[in-house]
Amino acid sequence: MRLRPSSPSSPPFPSRPSSIFTGFAMLLTVLLIGCGSSADVPSLAYPGDADTLSGTQVTFSWSAVESAALYRIEIASDSFFMNPAVSADTISSTFFSVDFSFGGPLEGQRFYYWHAAAYVEGWSAWSETRSFYNANVNPPGN
């Protein structure tokens, strides 16, 4: 089998290789703009990632999102939030207090994960996920 060289009228590559890069840049721009920006998602403020917490109540907080009507929060013992111990979606402020006392929703001496989202004409993506350790000691026998 013999290969024929390409003729001058049909180059083996596009005549304008920069058009490939221009197309890629346009596609990337559309994806970044079309998918929303991180400004639509709250930034977590407190507690910090991997903080150790104790006491009878902890207030979780995050940044405000422009025009947000509501916020939601989930706290779970697994990072996939398969079975949240705390789930609230009618929060009208940028903070939410959780009962850390014995009998509350979070067991002592356990790691937990949390994230938040904002509602602006629909729910935003979840924020980053942070972890914390509940250092409270459960009473004996529990």
C-alpha positions, 0 to 999 in steps of 0.5 A: 500500500502506498500513501500519497502525499497531500496535495497543496490544495488540501493541507493535512491540518486545518489552515488556521490552527489558531481556530482550534484554540479560539474555539476551545477558549470560547467553549471554556468561557461558555462553561465557566459563565453558564455554570454559574460562579462561586459567588452564588455559593456561600463561603463557610465561615465558622467552624473552620475545617477540622475544628474541635468543638464542645459546649452545649450549642454551636453556631455555624456561619457562612457568607451572605449571597447577594439576593439570597432569600434562604439558606440551607445547611446539612450536618452528617457523620459521613462526607456524602451526607447520606443520612444528615443528623441536621438538615434545615432549609428555611434559614433566613440568616447567615448563621444556624445554631445547633444543640450540642448537649447530650440528647441533641442531634449530634453524638459526642466524640465523633467527626462530622461534616457540614456544608451550606447552600443559598436560594436565589431563584433556585438552590445553589450548589453546595458550598465546600464541605468542612469537617469538625470533631464534637469533643463532648463526652456522652454520659456513662452508659450511652 
